[in-house]
Every structure is written in C-alpha cells, then in structure tokens.
Amino acid sequence: MIIRSKAPLRIGLAGGGSDVSPFSDLYGGAILNATISMYAYATIEPRNDGKIIFRSVDKEEIYTLDSVDELSVNGKLNLHRGVYNRVVKEFTKKPLSFELTTFVDAPPGSGLGTSSTLTVAILGAFAEWLKLPLGEYDLAHLAYQIERVDLDMAGGKQDQYAATFGGVNFMEFFSEEKVIVNPLRIRDIYLNEFSYNLILYYTETSRLSSKIIEAQTKNVLQKNEVSINAMQQIKKQAVMMKEAVLKGEMDKIGDILDFGWHNKKQMANGITNPMIDNIYETAMKSGASGGKISGAGGGGFMIFYCPQNTRIKVIEALEKLGGKVQRYEFTKKGLTTWTI
C-alpha cells in the first residue's frame, strides 16, 4: 500500500503580513491569495519492522529512526517529526512504522509558503492513511498548531489554509486564531487575464522569513505607529484587490499591488534591499504597473502585473538581472490525497 498527497503552493496577492500575530489578534487581518501549479508532495509507505524512515528528496536528506511515541525535534526534518508527534499524541496513541518521502517544487525561503504547504501535505497523507476525522478547517488549523506552537516556527496563518482549501480565497483573521476562508467565484475570463498578466519571478535568492516576522512582531508590541499604520493599509489593500478581481477591473490591479508594496516596506526592516528595489524599478520601467515580494520579503519570488502587451518586455528585462521567470497556472483544488 502506498499513500500519497499533494498540496499547492500559493501566491500572496494582497494583505500579506496582516495574518501574523499579534497584529491579527489585536486588529484583525485580511488576505487575498491564490494557489498555483507548484506543489509539496508526501508519500507514506507503511512498514512493520519498528522503524521510521524520513526522506526529503529535494533537500537530499534521509534519516532512519526507531519507532517511538515522540521523536526528538533536533533540526533534522523538523516538519516531518512535528507532524508525526502530533498524530501519535492526538490520534493513534501508539508508535507507527513507515517510510515518509517528501518533495517540494520550490526551495525553502522562496516566499510561496513552502514549509506550511509541506506540513499540510504530510498531515494530509497521515489523514488518508489513518482515516483521521479532519475537515478542511480542522486540518489547516492543526497544521498551523504544529508549526507555530509545537515547533515554535515564526509565521502567519494564511499558508496552511491556502494549501488545504486551494483556489483564490479572501481570508479573514480574527482574535483567538479564528479564520474564515471565503472562496471567490471569479469569472474565467478575468482569471485568465490575471494569470496572463501576472509574472512570477524568482530572484535566485532565499531568505530567513523568521527574522523579518520577528521584527514585524516587535514593531506591533512596541506600538510602532508607522509599522502598524502600514499593516492597516495592507489590510485595506486585500479588500481593494478582492473587489477589483471580482468585478473584472483588471486595469486597477497593478496600482493596487504598487500601493501595497510601498506600505509593506514600512512594516519591518529587511523586507526589501537594494537588489529587490532594483528588480522592482526595472520591472516598472519596462512596463509593469505594480508588483510585490512574495511572502515575508528579503528574497525569493516576486510578482509583477504587466497590463496590455508589456509582459514580454518585462520578462526580457528581468531575466537580464540574473533571475528567472517561473511558469505557472492558478489552480482550483487544494490538498489532494489518494491510496494505491
């Protein structure tokens, strides 16, 4: 028997950062994101020899462990260990023996929600194997708990829900970790135009998002007015983007992205740097009407909206800077699991 799962990565279109505590707990947050045709994969093959094998194909890491109630979290594929520990603690109440193989289509630190999406994929594979009673909200919330509470990894709340639900979603974040996911019914003509005009560009760099998130958190706790006001504007941006996409007001999208980018840079130090600023300015001079960094900032992927027929010119200018444009499509499905 082989159990498999895949969960889609996401592009954050607006509101990024307003889903991070304590801002979302104090003021509420709003996000608009869309899943894309890049995935995190997990495969479980049950064993009966009392061993656990963790294999990360993209990281080229493999570990063989004894099957016990709780595995040590020692920095060696912590997501794999964290999901296993929570599954045993809450559901099976006894050790499991299996081989878990994972792979992600984007590198860590890329800004596409790789770690959270991988957590969802691994948890989904366990749910498929063990027939766990987890609905979409349950699974996304449990994935959040594993990352943010059990493993103490800094980050927001949007990625787990995007990977689980899939599609284009307007998400609202309230105090006490309450999340409402609103799937958007966007006409195909608008979604196709959005996808055609939106370039996904990999800067060929990665970043440690936790440092930026820690700085953002500190600004909120210290009541930094500039940072908090910027986050409030980012929330407003999510609503603006939602309305533009639903109404098919495609000419407004670039301006909304640009509005968000100028505010996002005020949220914390490290979100941008001279390299990122140069990329942004190059894209704008070549015909883009707006863009942003994906994820917390500092590196990874960027997106740019290129209206009319400016797409090719922007791509040519960006590729001269040493990065590459990633082909993708928007996807409608979230976490998918199956058994062979």
SERO-4910 file (N, C-alpha, C, O; in steps of 0.05 Angstrom, whole numbers):
BEGIN
 pado doro    nc1    nc2    nc3   cac1   cac2   cac3    cc1    cc2    cc3    oc1    oc2    oc3
  Met    A     17    -24      0      0      0      0     18     25      0     37     26     15
  Ile    A     10     44    -17     24     70    -18      4     92    -15    -16     93    -29
  Ile    A      9    111      3     -8    134      8      6    159     -2     29    164      5
  Arg    A     -8    174    -19      5    198    -30    -13    223    -24    -37    221    -21
  Ser    A      0    246    -25    -14    271    -23      1    293    -37     25    291    -41
  Lys    A    -14    313    -45     -1    337    -56    -17    362    -48    -42    360    -47
  Ala    A     -3    383    -42    -17    408    -34     -4    431    -50     21    431    -53
  Pro    A    -20    450    -60     -9    471    -77      5    494    -61     -4    501    -40
  Leu    A     26    505    -73     38    529    -62     20    552    -70      1    549    -85
  Arg    A     26    576    -59      8    599    -63     23    624    -70     46    627    -62
  Ile    A      9    642    -84     19    669    -88      2    687    -70    -22    686    -71
  Gly    A     15    703    -53      1    723    -37     -4    747    -55     15    760    -64
  Leu    A    -29    754    -59    -36    776    -77    -39    802    -63    -33    824    -73
  Ala    A    -49    801    -38    -54    826    -23    -58    819      6    -68    798     13
  Gly    A    -51    838     24    -55    835     52    -34    820     67    -37    815     91
  Gly    A    -13    811     54      8    795     67     21    808     91     30    831     89
  Gly    A     21    794    113     32    804    138     11    811    158     16    811    182
  Ser    A    -14    816    149    -35    823    168    -46    798    181    -62    800    199
  Asp    A    -36    774    172    -44    749    185    -25    740    207    -29    718    218
  Val    A     -5    756    213     15    749    232      8    760    260      0    783    262
  Ser    A      9    743    280      5    752    308     29    769    316     51    764    307
  Pro    A     25    789    333      0    795    347    -18    815    332    -40    821    342
  Phe    A    -10    824    308    -27    844    294    -54    832    289    -74    846    294
  Ser    A    -56    808    278    -82    796    271    -99    792    296   -124    793    294
  Asp    A    -87    787    319   -102    783    344   -113    809    354   -135    810    365
  Leu    A    -98    831    351   -106    857    361   -124    872    343   -143    885    352
  Tyr    A   -119    871    317   -133    887    298   -148    872    277   -164    883    262
  Gly    A   -144    846    275   -155    830    253   -139    833    228   -126    853    223
  Gly    A   -140    812    211   -124    812    187   -141    804    163   -163    793    166
  Ala    A   -131    811    139   -145    803    114   -125    797     93   -105    811     90
  Ile    A   -129    775     78   -110    766     58   -126    758     33   -148    747     34
  Leu    A   -114    763     10   -124    751    -15   -100    736    -27    -79    747    -33
  Asn    A   -104    710    -31    -83    694    -43    -95    674    -63   -119    670    -65
  Ala    A    -77    661    -78    -86    643    -99    -65    620   -101    -41    625   -100
  Thr    A    -75    596   -102    -57    573   -105    -49    569   -134    -64    576   -152
  Ile    A    -24    558   -138    -13    556   -164     -4    527   -169     -3    511   -151
  Ser    A      3    521   -194     10    494   -202     39    487   -195     54    477   -212
  Met    A     47    492   -170     72    482   -158     63    470   -132     46    480   -118
  Tyr    A     76    448   -124     65    432   -103     86    422    -83    110    422    -88
  Ala    A     75    415    -59     90    399    -40     78    371    -40     54    368    -40
  Tyr    A     95    350    -41     86    323    -43     95    306    -19    116    311     -8
  Ala    A     78    287    -11     85    269     10     76    241      3     54    237     -7
  Thr    A     93    221      8     86    193      4     92    177     29    114    179     40
  Ile    A     73    162     39     76    144     62     75    115     52     56    107     39
  Glu    A     95     99     60     95     70     55     97     56     83    118     57     95
  Pro    A     75     44     92     75     31    118     97      9    119    103     -5    100
  Arg    A    108      6    144    128    -15    149    118    -31    174    100    -23    188
  Asn    A    132    -53    178    125    -69    202    150    -79    217    150    -99    231
  Asp    A    171    -63    214    197    -70    227    204    -52    250    227    -53    260
  Gly    A    185    -35    259    191    -17    282    210      6    275    222     17    293
  Lys    A    212     13    250    229     34    241    213     57    228    191     52    217
  Ile    A    224     81    229    214    104    214    236    114    196    258    118    205
  Ile    A    229    118    171    248    130    152    237    156    141    215    156    130
  Phe    A    252    178    145    244    204    134    263    209    111    287    208    114
  Arg    A    251    216     88    267    221     64    258    247     51    235    248     42
  Ser    A    275    267     49    269    291     35    285    291      9    309    295      9
  Val    A    271    288    -13    285    285    -39    299    311    -47    322    311    -55
  Asp    A    284    334    -44    296    359    -53    318    369    -35    337    382    -44
  Lys    A    317    363     -9    339    370      9    361    350     10    382    355     22
  Glu    A    357    327     -2    376    305     -3    384    296     26    407    293     32
  Glu    A    363    293     42    367    284     70    351    258     74    328    256     64
  Ile    A    362    240     90    348    215     97    356    207    125    380    207    132
  Tyr    A    337    199    141    342    191    169    326    166    176    302    164    169
  Thr    A    339    148    189    325    123    198    324    124    228    345    127    242
  Leu    A    300    121    239    296    124    268    280    100    279    267     86    264
  Asp    A    282     96    305    266     76    318    238     88    322    234    111    328
  Ser    A    218     71    319    190     79    322    184     82    352    184     63    367
  Val    A    179    107    361    173    113    389    149    132    390    139    142    370
  Asp    A    140    137    415    117    154    419    122    183    410    105    196    399
  Glu    A    146    193    416    153    220    409    182    222    399    200    212    412
  Leu    A    185    235    376    212    238    365    224    265    374    209    284    378
  Ser    A    250    265    377    263    290    385    262    309    361    264    301    338
  Val    A    259    335    367    259    356    347    286    369    347    292    385    364
  Asn    A    303    360    329    332    368    330    342    382    306    366    384    302
  Gly    A    324    393    290    332    408    266    336    391    241    342    401    220
  Lys    A    331    365    244    334    347    221    306    338    211    294    319    222
  Leu    A    296    353    191    269    349    181    248    352    203    233    334    209
  Asn    A    249    375    216    231    380    238    201    379    231    185    370    248
  Leu    A    194    387    207    165    386    199    156    357    200    134    351    209
  His    A    172    339    189    165    310    189    161    300    218    141    286    224
  Arg    A    179    308    235    179    299    263    155    311    277    141    298    293
  Gly    A    150    337    272    128    351    286    101    339    279     84    336    297
  Val    A     96    333    254     71    322    245     67    294    258     46    288    268
  Tyr    A     88    278    257     87    251    269     80    253    299     62    239    308
  Asn    A     94    270    313     90    272    342     61    280    348     49    268    367
  Arg    A     49    299    333     22    307    339      2    286    331    -18    282    345
  Val    A      7    271    309    -11    250    301    -12    228    322    -34    218    329
  Val    A     11    220    332     12    199    353     -1    209    378    -17    194    391
  Lys    A      5    233    386     -6    244    411    -36    247    411    -50    240    430
  Glu    A    -48    256    388    -76    262    388    -94    239    376   -117    238    382
  Phe    A    -82    222    360    -99    203    346    -92    173    351   -109    158    361
  Thr    A    -67    165    345    -62    136    346    -56    127    375    -61    104    381
  Lys    A    -44    144    391    -36    138    419    -15    116    420    -11    104    441
  Lys    A     -3    109    398     18     89    397     36     94    373     28    108    354
  Pro    A     61     85    375     81     90    353     72     78    326     56     59    326
  Leu    A     82     89    305     77     80    278    103     73    264    124     84    271
  Ser    A    102     55    245    126     47    230    120     52    200    100     41    190
  Phe    A    137     68    187    131     75    159    156     89    147    175     96    160
  Glu    A    154     93    121    174    110    107    159    134     95    139    130     81
  Leu    A    168    158    101    156    182     91    175    196     72    197    204     80
  Thr    A    167    200     47    183    213     27    169    239     18    145    239     13
  Thr    A    184    261     18    173    287     10    189    301    -11    213    295    -15
  Phe    A    176    319    -25    189    336    -45    172    361    -49    148    360    -47
  Val    A    186    384    -53    173    410    -57    183    422    -83    207    421    -89
  Asp    A    165    433    -99    172    444   -125    187    471   -123    197    481   -144
  Ala    A    189    483   -100    203    508    -96    222    506    -72    216    491    -53
  Pro    A    244    520    -72    263    518    -50    253    532    -25    236    549    -26
  Pro    A    263    524     -1    256    538     24    264    567     22    284    574      9
  Gly    A    248    584     35    255    613     35    247    626      9    256    649      4
  Ser    A    230    614     -7    222    625    -33    199    645    -31    194    660    -50
  Gly    A    184    644     -9    162    662     -5    136    652    -16    116    667    -17
  Leu    A    134    626    -23    110    614    -33     96    596    -13     77    581    -20
  Gly    A    104    598     12     92    582     33    100    553     33     84    536     40
  Thr    A    125    548     27    134    520     24    132    504     49    123    481     48
  Ser    A    141    515     72    141    498     96    113    492    105    108    469    113
  Ser    A     95    511    104     68    506    113     54    487     94     38    470    102
  Thr    A     59    490     68     47    473     48     57    444     52     41    425     49
  Leu    A     82    441     57     93    414     63     81    402     88     75    378     88
  Thr    A     77    418    108     63    409    133     36    398    126     28    377    136
  Val    A     21    413    110     -6    405    102     -5    379     86    -22    361     91
  Ala    A     14    376     68     16    352     52     23    328     69     11    307     65
  Ile    A     41    331     88     48    309    105     25    301    123     18    277    125
  Leu    A     12    321    135    -11    315    152    -34    303    136    -48    285    145
  Gly    A    -37    312    111    -58    300     94    -52    271     87    -71    255     86
  Ala    A    -27    264     84    -20    236     78    -26    219    102    -37    197     99
  Phe    A    -20    229    126    -27    214    151    -58    211    154    -68    190    161
  Ala    A    -72    232    147   -101    231    150   -113    211    130   -132    197    137
  Glu    A   -102    209    106   -110    190     86   -104    161     96   -121    143     94
  Trp    A    -80    157    106    -72    131    115    -88    121    139    -98     98    139
  Leu    A    -91    138    159   -104    130    184   -134    137    185   -147    132    206
  Lys    A   -144    148    164   -173    156    163   -180    175    186   -199    170    200
  Leu    A   -164    195    189   -168    214    211   -192    232    206   -196    240    183
  Pro    A   -208    238    226   -232    254    222   -226    284    221   -232    299    239
  Leu    A   -214    293    199   -205    321    196   -219    334    172   -214    325    149
  Gly    A   -235    354    177   -245    370    155   -224    390    147   -202    391    157
  Glu    A   -231    407    127   -211    426    117   -202    446    138   -178    451    141
  Tyr    A   -221    458    153   -213    477    174   -197    462    196   -177    473    206
  Asp    A   -205    438    203   -191    423    223   -162    418    215   -143    422    231
  Leu    A   -158    409    190   -132    402    181   -114    426    179    -90    425    187
  Ala    A   -124    448    169   -108    473    166   -101    483    194    -78    492    198
  His    A   -120    483    212   -114    493    239    -93    475    253    -76    485    267
  Leu    A    -95    449    250    -76    431    262    -48    435    250    -29    434    265
  Ala    A    -47    439    224    -21    445    212     -9    470    223     15    472    228
  Tyr    A    -26    491    227    -17    516    240     -7    511    268     15    521    275
  Gln    A    -21    495    284    -13    489    311     14    474    311     31    480    328
  Ile    A     18    456    293     43    441    292     67    459    287     87    458    300
  Glu    A     63    477    267     85    495    260     90    517    281    112    521    291
  Arg    A     69    531    288     72    555    305     74    549    335     87    564    349
  Val    A     61    528    344     61    521    373     81    499    379     99    503    395
  Asp    A     77    476    366     94    453    372    123    458    365    142    452    380
  Leu    A    128    469    341    155    473    331    165    502    335    188    508    329
  Asp    A    148    519    344    155    547    350    168    561    326    187    575    329
  Met    A    156    556    302    165    569    278    150    595    273    125    595    274
  Ala    A    164    617    268    151    642    264    136    643    237    146    631    218
  Gly    A    114    656    237     99    659    211     70    666    216     61    669    238
  Gly    A     56    669    193     28    677    194      9    653    194     17    630    199
  Lys    A    -15    658    186    -36    638    187    -47    631    159    -61    611    156
  Gln    A    -40    646    138    -53    642    112    -44    617     98    -61    604     84
  Asp    A    -19    609    100     -8    588     83    -21    561     87    -27    547     67
  Gln    A    -26    554    111    -39    528    117    -67    526    105    -75    505     95
  Tyr    A    -81    548    106   -109    548     96   -109    549     65   -125    536     53
  Ala    A    -90    564     53    -88    564     24    -82    537     13    -95    528     -6
  Ala    A    -63    523     25    -55    496     16    -78    476     19    -81    458      2
  Thr    A    -93    478     40   -115    460     46   -139    465     28   -150    446     16
  Phe    A   -147    490     25   -172    496     10   -167    498    -20   -183    489    -36
  Gly    A   -145    511    -28   -139    515    -56   -156    536    -68   -177    544    -57
  Gly    A   -149    546    -92   -164    566   -106   -157    594    -99   -136    599    -86
  Val    A   -173    613   -106   -170    641    -99   -188    647    -75   -212    643    -76
  Asn    A   -176    656    -53   -191    659    -28   -186    686    -15   -163    696    -15
  Phe    A   -207    697     -5   -205    721     12   -207    711     41   -228    700     49
  Met    A   -186    714     57   -186    703     84   -187    725    104   -174    746    102
  Glu    A   -202    720    125   -204    739    147   -194    726    173   -200    703    179
  Phe    A   -178    741    188   -165    731    212   -174    748    236   -173    772    235
  Phe    A   -183    734    256   -194    747    280   -177    738    304   -159    722    302
  Ser    A   -184    749    327   -170    741    352   -175    712    358   -194    700    348
  Glu    A   -159    701    375   -160    673    384   -159    654    361   -172    633    361
  Glu    A   -143    661    340   -137    643    318   -162    636    301   -161    617    286
  Lys    A   -183    652    303   -206    646    286   -201    655    257   -192    678    252
  Val    A   -206    637    238   -201    643    210   -226    636    194   -238    615    198
  Ile    A   -233    654    176   -256    649    158   -245    650    129   -233    670    121
  Val    A   -249    629    114   -239    627     86   -263    632     68   -283    617     68
  Asn    A   -261    652     51   -283    659     32   -273    653      4   -259    670     -8
  Pro    A   -280    630     -8   -272    624    -36   -286    644    -55   -309    650    -52
  Leu    A   -270    655    -74   -281    675    -92   -288    661   -119   -273    646   -130
  Arg    A   -312    667   -128   -322    657   -154   -315    678   -175   -331    696   -180
  Ile    A   -292    675   -187   -282    694   -207   -288    683   -235   -282    660   -240
  Arg    A   -298    699   -252   -303    691   -279   -277    682   -293   -257    695   -289
  Asp    A   -279    661   -309   -255    650   -322   -241    672   -338   -216    672   -339
  Ile    A   -256    689   -352   -243    709   -369   -225    728   -352   -204    736   -361
  Tyr    A   -234    735   -328   -218    752   -310   -194    737   -299   -172    748   -298
  Leu    A   -198    712   -291   -176    696   -280   -155    690   -301   -131    691   -295
  Asn    A   -163    685   -326   -144    680   -347   -128    705   -353   -104    704   -357
  Glu    A   -141    728   -353   -127    753   -358   -107    759   -336    -85    769   -340
  Phe    A   -116    754   -311    -99    759   -288    -74    741   -290    -52    751   -286
  Ser    A    -78    716   -296    -55    697   -298    -36    705   -320    -12    703   -317
  Tyr    A    -47    714   -343    -31    721   -366    -14    745   -359     10    747   -366
  Asn    A    -25    765   -345    -11    790   -339      7    788   -315     25    805   -312
  Leu    A      4    768   -298     19    767   -273     44    749   -277     42    725   -281
  Ile    A     67    761   -274     92    747   -277    102    738   -250    102    754   -231
  Leu    A    111    714   -248    124    703   -224    154    701   -229    162    685   -246
  Tyr    A    169    716   -214    198    719   -220    214    710   -195    210    719   -173
  Tyr    A    232    691   -200    249    681   -178    276    696   -178    290    696   -198
  Thr    A    282    709   -156    306    725   -154    332    709   -151    354    720   -151
  Glu    A    329    682   -150    352    664   -146    365    669   -118    388    662   -114
  Thr    A    349    680   -100    359    683    -72    337    672    -54    314    670    -62
  Ser    A    344    666    -29    324    658     -9    329    676     15    349    690     17
  Arg    A    311    674     35    314    689     59    303    674     82    287    656     79
  Leu    A    311    682    106    301    670    131    278    688    140    282    709    152
  Ser    A    253    679    134    230    696    139    226    701    169    214    722    176
  Ser    A    235    683    186    231    687    215    243    713    225    231    725    243
  Lys    A    265    721    214    278    746    223    260    770    217    257    788    234
  Ile    A    249    770    193    232    793    185    206    792    202    196    813    210
  Ile    A    195    769    206    170    766    221    175    774    250    157    787    263
  Glu    A    197    767    261    204    776    289    205    806    291    196    818    311
  Ala    A    217    819    271    218    848    271    190    860    269    184    880    282
  Gln    A    174    849    252    146    858    249    131    855    275    116    873    283
  Thr    A    134    832    288    121    827    314    130    847    335    114    858    350
  Lys    A    156    853    335    167    872    355    155    900    350    149    914    370
  Asn    A    151    907    325    140    934    319    111    936    330    104    958    339
  Val    A     96    915    328     68    915    337     68    917    368     53    933    379
  Leu    A     84    901    381     85    901    410     95    927    421     86    935    443
  Gln    A    113    940    407    123    966    416    106    990    406    113   1013    409
  Lys    A     83    983    393     64   1003    383     77   1023    364     73   1047    366
  Asn    A     94   1013    346    107   1029    326     85   1039    306     74   1023    291
  Glu    A     79   1065    307     56   1075    292     60   1072    262     41   1067    248
  Val    A     84   1076    252     89   1074    224     84   1046    214     71   1041    194
  Ser    A     94   1026    229     91    998    222     62    990    223     52    976    205
  Ile    A     48    997    245     20    989    249      2   1001    228    -16    988    217
  Asn    A      7   1027    221     -9   1040    201     -4   1027    174    -23   1024    158
  Ala    A     21   1018    168     26   1004    143     11    978    141      1    971    120
  Met    A      9    964    164     -6    938    164    -36    943    161    -50    927    148
  Gln    A    -46    965    171    -74    972    167    -79    978    138   -100    970    127
  Gln    A    -60    990    124    -63    996     96    -62    970     79    -75    968     59
  Ile    A    -45    952     89    -43    926     75    -70    911     77    -78    898     58
  Lys    A    -83    912    100   -110    901    103   -129    913     83   -144    899     69
  Lys    A   -128    939     80   -145    954     62   -139    944     33   -157    942     17
  Gln    A   -114    939     27   -106    930      1   -120    904     -7   -128    900    -30
  Ala    A   -122    886     13   -135    860      7   -164    864     -2   -173    850    -20
  Val    A   -178    882     11   -206    887      4   -207    900    -24   -224    893    -41
  Met    A   -189    918    -30   -187    931    -56   -182    911    -78   -195    912    -99
  Met    A   -164    892    -73   -157    872    -93   -180    853    -97   -186    846   -120
  Lys    A   -194    845    -76   -217    828    -78   -238    840    -96   -248    827   -114
  Glu    A   -244    865    -92   -265    878   -108   -257    881   -137   -273    877   -155
  Ala    A   -232    887   -142   -222    891   -169   -223    864   -185   -232    864   -208
  Val    A   -215    842   -172   -215    816   -185   -244    807   -191   -249    797   -212
  Leu    A   -261    810   -171   -289    801   -175   -304    817   -196   -320    806   -211
  Lys    A   -298    843   -198   -312    860   -217   -298    860   -244   -309    871   -263
  Gly    A   -275    848   -246   -260    847   -272   -247    874   -278   -243    880   -301
  Glu    A   -241    890   -257   -228    916   -262   -198    911   -263   -183    919   -245
  Met    A   -189    898   -285   -162    889   -287   -142    912   -288   -119    909   -281
  Asp    A   -151    936   -298   -133    958   -300   -125    970   -273   -106    986   -271
  Lys    A   -139    962   -252   -133    972   -225   -113    955   -210   -101    963   -190
  Ile    A   -108    930   -219    -93    911   -204    -64    920   -199    -53    918   -177
  Gly    A    -51    930   -220    -23    939   -217    -21    961   -196     -3    961   -180
  Asp    A    -39    981   -198    -38   1003   -178    -42    993   -150    -30   1003   -131
  Ile    A    -60    973   -147    -65    962   -120    -41    948   -110    -34    950    -86
  Leu    A    -27    933   -127     -2    920   -119     19    940   -111     32    937    -91
  Asp    A     21    961   -127     41    982   -121     35    996    -94     53   1002    -79
  Phe    A     10   1001    -90      1   1013    -64      9    995    -41     20   1005    -21
  Gly    A      5    969    -44     13    951    -22     42    949    -18     52    947      4
  Trp    A     58    950    -40     87    947    -38     99    970    -23    116    966     -6
  His    A     90    994    -28    101   1018    -14     94   1017     16    109   1027     33
  Asn    A     71   1005     23     64   1003     51     78    979     64     86    981     87
  Lys    A     81    957     50     94    934     61    123    940     70    132    930     90
  Lys    A    136    957     55    164    964     62    166    978     88    188    979    100
  Gln    A    144    989     97    144   1004    123    138    986    147    139    995    170
  Met    A    132    960    142    123    943    163    146    934    181    143    930    205
  Ala    A    170    929    169    193    920    184    218    923    167    217    923    142
  Asn    A    241    924    180    266    925    166    272    897    153    264    877    164
  Gly    A    285    897    130    293    872    118    274    863     96    280    843     82
  Ile    A    250    876     94    231    867     74    242    872     46    238    856     27
  Thr    A    256    894     43    269    900     17    298    905     21    308    906     44
  Asn    A    313    907     -1    341    912     -1    348    924    -28    331    924    -46
  Pro    A    373    933    -32    380    946    -58    375    928    -82    366    937   -103
  Met    A    380    902    -80    375    883   -102    345    882   -109    338    884   -132
  Ile    A    328    879    -88    300    878    -93    289    904   -104    273    904   -123
  Asp    A    299    926    -94    290    952   -104    297    956   -133    282    966   -149
  Asn    A    321    946   -141    330    948   -169    312    931   -187    305    939   -209
  Ile    A    305    907   -178    288    890   -193    261    903   -197    250    903   -219
  Tyr    A    250    914   -175    224    927   -177    224    951   -196    206    953   -213
  Glu    A    244    967   -194    246    991   -211    250    983   -241    239    996   -258
  Thr    A    265    962   -245    270    952   -273    244    943   -285    238    949   -308
  Ala    A    228    928   -270    202    918   -280    183    941   -286    169    941   -306
  Met    A    182    961   -268    164    984   -272    172   1000   -296    155   1009   -311
  Lys    A    198   1004   -300    208   1019   -323    202   1004   -350    200   1017   -371
  Ser    A    200    978   -348    196    962   -372    166    958   -379    160    946   -399
  Gly    A    149    968   -362    120    966   -368    102    954   -347     78    955   -350
  Ala    A    113    943   -326     96    933   -304     82    957   -290     93    979   -289
  Ser    A     58    952   -280     44    973   -266     44    969   -236     33    986   -222
  Gly    A     55    948   -227     57    943   -198     68    915   -193     69    898   -210
  Gly    A     76    911   -168     87    885   -160     91    883   -131     83    901   -116
  Lys    A    103    861   -122    109    857    -94    128    834    -90    132    818   -108
  Ile    A    139    833    -66    155    809    -59    135    788    -48    115    795    -36
  Ser    A    141    763    -53    123    742    -43    132    733    -16    156    729    -11
  Gly    A    113    730      3    120    721     30    129    745     47    121    768     42
  Ala    A    146    739     66    154    759     86    172    781     73    172    804     83
  Gly    A    187    773     53    205    792     40    234    784     43    240    763     54
  Gly    A    252    801     32    280    796     35    292    779     12    317    778     10
  Gly    A    276    766     -4    286    749    -26    264    730    -35    241    734    -29
  Gly    A    272    710    -50    253    691    -60    239    700    -86    252    712   -103
  Phe    A    213    695    -88    198    702   -111    186    730   -109    180    740    -87
  Met    A    183    743   -132    168    769   -134    147    765   -156    150    749   -174
  Ile    A    126    781   -154    106    781   -175    103    809   -187    107    829   -173
  Phe    A     97    811   -212     93    836   -226     69    835   -244     65    815   -259
  Tyr    A     53    855   -244     29    856   -262     37    872   -286     45    895   -285
  Cys    A     33    860   -310     42    872   -335     18    874   -354     11    855   -368
  Pro    A      4    897   -354    -20    901   -370    -14    903   -399      9    906   -408
  Gln    A    -36    901   -415    -34    904   -444    -14    883   -455    -17    859   -450
  Asn    A      6    892   -470     26    874   -481     54    878   -471     73    876   -486
  Thr    A     56    886   -446     82    892   -434     96    867   -423    119    869   -415
  Arg    A     82    845   -422     92    821   -409    120    813   -419    138    808   -403
  Ile    A    123    810   -446    148    801   -458    171    820   -452    193    811   -445
  Lys    A    166    846   -454    187    865   -449    196    864   -420    220    867   -415
  Val    A    177    861   -401    185    859   -373    201    834   -368    221    834   -353
  Ile    A    192    811   -380    207    786   -376    235    789   -386    254    780   -372
  Glu    A    239    800   -409    266    804   -421    284    821   -403    307    815   -399
  Ala    A    272    842   -391    288    860   -374    295    846   -348    318    848   -338
  Leu    A    276    831   -336    281    817   -311    302    795   -314    319    791   -296
  Glu    A    301    780   -336    319    758   -339    348    767   -343    367    752   -338
  Lys    A    352    792   -351    379    803   -353    391    808   -326    415    812   -323
  Leu    A    374    808   -305    384    813   -277    393    788   -264    402    789   -241
  Gly    A    391    765   -277    402    740   -266    381    721   -254    388    698   -248
  Gly    A    356    730   -251    336    712   -241    322    698   -264    331    699   -287
  Lys    A    299    685   -258    284    671   -279    254    673   -274    245    675   -251
  Val    A    239    674   -296    210    675   -294    200    646   -292    206    629   -309
  Gln    A    183    641   -272    172    615   -267    144    612   -281    127    628   -276
  Arg    A    141    592   -297    115    587   -309     96    575   -289    105    559   -272
  Tyr    A     71    581   -290     52    571   -270     24    575   -281     20    589   -301
  Glu    A      4    563   -268    -24    568   -273    -38    569   -246    -29    557   -226
  Phe    A    -59    584   -244    -75    584   -220    -90    557   -218    -97    546   -239
  Thr    A    -93    547   -194   -106    521   -190   -131    525   -173   -133    544   -157
  Lys    A   -150    507   -176   -175    509   -161   -176    490   -138   -193    493   -120
  Lys    A   -160    469   -139   -161    448   -118   -139    452    -97   -117    461   -104
  Gly    A   -145    446    -72   -126    446    -51   -114    419    -46   -108    404    -65
  Leu    A   -110    412    -21    -98    386    -14   -113    363    -27   -138    362    -27
  Thr    A    -97    345    -39   -108    321    -52    -94    297    -42    -69    297    -41
  Thr    A   -108    276    -34    -95    252    -23   -107    227    -38   -130    228    -46
  Trp    A    -91    206    -40   -101    181    -51    -84    158    -42    -62    161    -32
  Thr    A    -95    134    -45    -81    109    -37    -79     90    -61    -99     85    -75
  Ile    A    -55     79    -64    -50     59    -85    -48     32    -71    -44     12    -85
***
